[in-house]
Amino acid sequence: MQKYNITKENKYQHFSKDERKILERLLNQKKSLKEIGSILNKSRSTIWRELKRKENYESILKWNNPYKKYIAEIAQENYEDRRTACGRKYEFFKCKKFIETVEDLVLNKHYSPEQAIGRIEYLQLPIEKVVSLRTIYNYIELSLIKIKRKHLRFKERRKRKHKIIRKNKRILGKSIELRPESVNKRIEFGHFETDLIVDRFKNCVLVMQERKTRNFYLIKCQNSKADEINFKINEKLKELRNIIKTLTTDNGTEFSKLTNLENENLKIYFTHPYSSYEKGGIENLNSLIRRFIPKGSNLKNLQQEFLNKIQDFINNLPRKILGFRTANEIWQEQLTQIA
């Protein structure tokens, strides 16, 4: 009997092209399924399933008697067709309009993919098919859409610095512990936090953010001295006099004279020393601003017009924490309620 190079590894694999040729040859020799299974090292049921497929046969006429014959080449072609049809199809082809909208928001409005999808869902746009965020990122990796990795914003990985705990540093005014719960839980409108973005030359930009809406202002300062910071904050307080109720800041020396601005309509609170997490919202905002003003930048030549553009862009950016609404939308709603 002819010997075939069949190993034990073949037992749990699909039929190969060579195995189908051997199968065709063994069927012509009138071998039983048991004998064929022993030679090909495959179970009887596997061979039976291969042979039961009618499309693997060809009609043959012999001595005027038609019969069906298993043809290895036909069986292999049918197998390859089935393989190309199996597996989950990309939803990409079913949601072209949705993909185009995501591409437009990411490439032209500079949203992240998550912000784009969230914004589409929030606005309830009439788009036929929605795919998940994970699927969008898969399409990006596979280069199926116009968005490329270079269009995505990646956070830099930084080494954690060991926290230095300094004791007995005096808090400049009212402690954040005295701040009402309505402020802590962002229930009430009109409560601001402030911080500084400072370069190594002590040039700085003042940041003021409203806690409930996340709407914020960027203000160019001449320097980071307490008098200058007080002057800039006081100017903004006059503009927001019917809105602002509290202001929370840190214990930096630049805010050391801020209590001079406190009155019956404005309460000022200070975080604990070296506890930036107590102003987590504005710290996160600073990371967004750093996309436009990277660390190490010289802030001296920054113009207020440029800061206004950054401010407008971020205030009109859909935010996940706001249910993919924008800070400006919520700000305007609150102003309407006050009016």
C-alpha positions in Angstrom: 0.0 0.0 0.0 1.2 3.5 -0.9 2.5 5.5 2.2 1.6 9.1 2.8 3.4 11.6 4.9 0.7 12.3 7.5 1.6 13.4 11.1 -0.4 13.4 14.3 -0.6 17.2 14.1 -3.0 16.9 11.1 -5.7 15.3 13.3 -7.1 18.6 14.5 -6.5 20.7 11.4 -8.6 21.5 8.3 -8.1 19.5 5.2 -5.2 20.8 3.2 -5.0 20.8 -0.6 -2.6 17.7 -0.6 -4.9 15.9 1.9 -7.9 16.4 -0.4 -5.9 14.9 -3.3 -5.0 11.9 -1.1 -8.7 11.6 -0.1 -9.8 11.6 -3.8 -7.2 8.9 -4.6 -8.3 6.8 -1.6 -12.0 7.1 -2.6 -11.1 5.9 -6.1 -9.5 2.9 -4.5 -12.8 2.2 -2.7 -11.3 2.6 0.8 -13.7 2.8 3.7 -14.0 5.9 5.9 -12.3 4.0 8.7 -9.3 3.2 6.5 -9.1 6.7 5.1 -9.2 8.1 8.6 -6.4 5.9 9.7 -4.2 6.9 6.7 -5.0 10.7 7.0 -5.0 10.6 10.8 -8.4 12.2 10.9 -11.6 11.1 12.6 -14.3 9.4 10.7 -16.8 12.3 11.3 -14.3 14.8 9.9 -14.1 12.8 6.7 -17.8 12.3 6.5 -18.4 16.1 6.8 -16.0 16.7 4.0 -17.7 14.1 1.8 -21.3 15.2 2.5 -20.8 18.6 0.8 -22.5 18.2 -2.6 -20.7 21.1 -4.1 -17.4 19.1 -3.9 -18.6 16.6 -6.5 -18.7 16.5 -10.2 -21.1 14.6 -12.4 -19.4 11.8 -14.3 -20.9 9.6 -17.1 -19.5 6.1 -17.3 -21.0 3.4 -19.4 -24.1 5.6 -19.8 -24.5 5.6 -16.0 -24.1 9.0 -14.4 -22.6 9.3 -11.0 -21.1 11.9 -8.7 -17.3 11.9 -8.1 -15.4 13.7 -5.4 -12.9 16.2 -7.0 -10.1 17.5 -4.8 -9.6 20.7 -6.8 -13.3 21.6 -6.6 -13.4 20.9 -2.9 -10.3 23.1 -2.3 -11.8 26.0 -4.2 -15.1 25.7 -2.3 -13.1 25.6 1.0 -11.2 28.8 0.1 -14.4 30.5 -0.8 -15.9 29.6 2.6 -12.8 30.9 4.4 -13.0 34.3 2.8 -16.7 34.5 3.8 -16.2 33.5 7.4 -15.4 35.8 10.3 -17.0 39.1 11.4 -17.3 41.7 8.6 -16.1 45.2 9.2 -18.9 47.5 10.3 -16.9 50.1 8.3 -18.8 49.2 5.1 -22.2 49.6 6.9 -21.6 53.0 8.5 -19.8 55.2 5.9 -21.7 58.3 6.8 -20.9 57.9 10.5 -17.2 57.3 9.8 -17.1 60.4 7.5 -18.6 62.5 10.3 -16.1 61.2 12.9 -13.3 62.0 10.4 -14.5 65.5 9.9 -14.7 66.2 13.6 -11.3 64.8 14.3 -9.4 66.3 11.3 -11.1 69.7 11.1 -12.3 70.4 14.6 -9.5 68.6 16.3 -11.7 66.5 18.5 -10.5 63.2 19.9 -12.3 60.1 18.5 -14.1 59.7 21.8 -15.2 63.4 21.8 -16.4 63.0 18.2 -18.5 59.9 18.9 -19.9 61.4 22.1 -20.8 64.6 20.4 -22.7 62.7 17.6 -24.6 60.8 20.2 -25.4 63.9 22.2 -26.7 65.8 19.2 -28.6 62.7 18.0 -27.5 63.3 14.5 -29.5 61.3 11.9 -26.7 58.8 11.0 -27.6 55.3 10.1 -25.0 53.2 11.9 -22.8 53.8 15.0 -19.7 51.8 15.9 -17.8 51.7 19.2 -14.8 53.8 20.1 -12.6 50.6 20.2 -13.7 49.9 16.6 -12.7 53.4 15.5 -9.3 52.9 17.0 -9.0 49.5 15.2 -9.8 51.2 11.9 -7.1 53.7 12.6 -4.5 51.0 13.3 -5.6 49.2 10.1 -5.4 52.4 8.1 -9.0 52.0 6.9 -10.0 55.6 7.5 -8.4 59.0 7.0 -7.6 59.5 10.7 -4.0 58.5 11.4 -2.1 58.1 14.6 -0.4 61.4 14.1 -3.8 63.1 14.4 -4.4 61.6 17.9 -3.3 63.4 21.0 -1.1 61.2 23.3 -0.3 62.2 26.8 3.4 62.2 27.6 4.5 59.6 30.1 6.3 61.2 32.9 8.2 59.8 35.8 6.5 60.2 39.1 8.3 62.4 41.5 8.5 61.5 45.1 6.1 63.7 47.1 8.0 65.9 49.6 5.9 66.5 52.6 6.5 69.9 54.2 4.9 70.6 57.5 3.9 73.7 59.3 3.3 75.8 56.2 0.7 78.4 57.0 -2.5 78.6 54.9 -2.8 82.2 53.6 -6.6 82.5 54.3 -9.7 80.4 54.8 -8.9 76.7 54.4 -10.7 74.7 51.6 -12.1 72.6 54.5 -14.5 75.5 55.2 -15.8 75.6 51.6 -19.5 74.7 51.4 -20.5 71.3 50.1 -22.6 72.9 47.3 -19.3 74.2 46.0 -17.4 70.9 46.5 -20.1 68.9 44.6 -20.4 71.5 41.8 -24.1 71.9 42.4 -24.1 75.7 42.4 -23.0 78.1 39.6 -20.5 80.9 40.2 -17.7 79.2 42.1 -14.2 79.6 40.5 -10.7 78.2 40.9 -7.6 79.9 39.8 -4.0 78.9 39.0 -0.9 80.1 37.1 1.0 78.7 34.2 4.6 80.0 34.8 7.7 79.7 32.7 11.3 79.7 34.0 11.6 83.5 33.5 8.6 84.0 35.8 6.4 85.1 33.0 2.9 83.8 33.6 -0.7 83.3 32.4 -3.5 83.4 34.9 -6.2 80.7 34.6 -9.7 81.1 36.1 -12.2 78.3 35.7 -15.8 78.0 36.9 -16.3 74.7 38.7 -19.8 73.7 37.5 -19.6 74.5 33.8 -15.8 74.2 33.4 -15.8 77.4 31.4 -12.6 79.3 31.9 -10.5 82.4 31.1 -6.9 82.9 30.2 -5.3 86.2 31.2 -1.8 87.3 30.3 0.2 88.8 33.2 3.3 90.9 33.1 4.9 88.9 35.9 4.0 86.5 38.7 4.3 89.0 41.6 1.4 89.2 44.1 0.5 92.8 43.1 0.2 92.0 39.4 -1.9 88.8 40.1 -4.2 90.7 42.4 -4.6 93.5 39.8 -5.5 91.0 37.0 -7.9 89.0 39.2 -9.6 92.2 40.4 -10.2 93.2 36.8 -11.9 89.9 36.1 -13.9 90.1 39.3 -15.4 93.4 38.1 -16.4 91.8 34.9 -17.9 88.8 36.8 -19.4 90.7 39.7 -22.9 89.4 39.3 -21.7 85.8 38.8 -18.7 85.0 41.0 -19.3 83.9 44.6 -16.2 82.1 45.7 -12.6 81.8 44.5 -10.3 78.9 45.4 -6.6 79.0 44.9 -3.4 77.5 46.3 -0.8 78.7 48.8 1.7 80.1 46.3 3.3 83.5 47.2 1.8 85.0 44.1 -1.7 84.6 45.7 -0.5 85.9 49.1 -2.5 89.2 48.8 -5.6 87.7 47.4 -7.5 88.0 50.7 -7.5 91.7 50.2 -10.1 91.2 47.5 -12.5 89.3 49.8 -15.8 91.0 50.6 -19.4 90.0 51.7 -20.2 88.8 48.2 -16.9 87.0 47.5 -15.3 84.3 49.7 -11.7 83.2 49.0 -10.4 79.7 50.0 -7.0 78.2 49.9 -6.0 74.6 49.4 -3.7 72.7 51.7 0.0 73.2 51.0 1.3 70.8 48.2 -2.2 69.4 47.5 -2.8 70.3 43.9 -5.4 67.4 43.7 -7.8 69.6 45.7 -8.1 71.7 42.5 -8.2 68.7 40.2 -10.5 70.3 37.6 -8.1 73.2 36.9 -5.1 70.9 37.0 -6.8 68.8 34.2 -7.6 72.0 32.3 -3.9 73.0 32.5 -3.0 69.7 30.7 -5.3 70.7 27.8 -3.8 74.2 27.6 -0.4 72.6 27.5 -1.3 71.2 24.1 -1.0 74.8 22.8 1.6 76.1 25.3 4.0 73.2 25.8 6.2 73.1 28.9 9.4 75.0 28.5 7.7 77.7 26.3 8.7 81.3 26.9 5.4 83.1 27.8 6.8 86.6 27.4 5.7 87.2 23.8 2.3 85.5 24.1 -0.5 87.9 23.1 -3.9 88.0 24.7 -5.4 87.5 21.3 -3.7 84.1 21.0 -4.8 83.1 24.6 -8.4 84.1 23.6 -8.2 81.6 20.7 -7.1 78.8 23.0 -9.8 79.7 25.5 -12.5 79.7 22.8 -11.3 76.4 21.3 -11.3 74.5 24.7 -14.5 76.1 25.9 -16.3 74.9 22.7 -14.7 71.4 22.9 -17.1 68.6 23.8 -16.1 67.1 27.1 -16.8 63.6 28.3 -17.2 64.8 31.9 -20.0 67.2 30.6 -21.8 64.5 28.7 -20.1 65.6 25.5 -21.6 69.0 25.8 -19.3 72.0 25.7 -18.4 74.3 28.6 -19.7 77.3 26.7 -23.1 75.7 26.2 -23.6 75.1 29.9 -22.2 78.5 30.8 -24.7 80.2 28.5 -27.6 78.1 30.0 -26.5 79.3 33.5 -26.4 82.9 32.4 -29.9 82.6 31.0 -31.2 81.3 34.3 -29.6 84.2 36.2 -31.1 86.7 33.7 
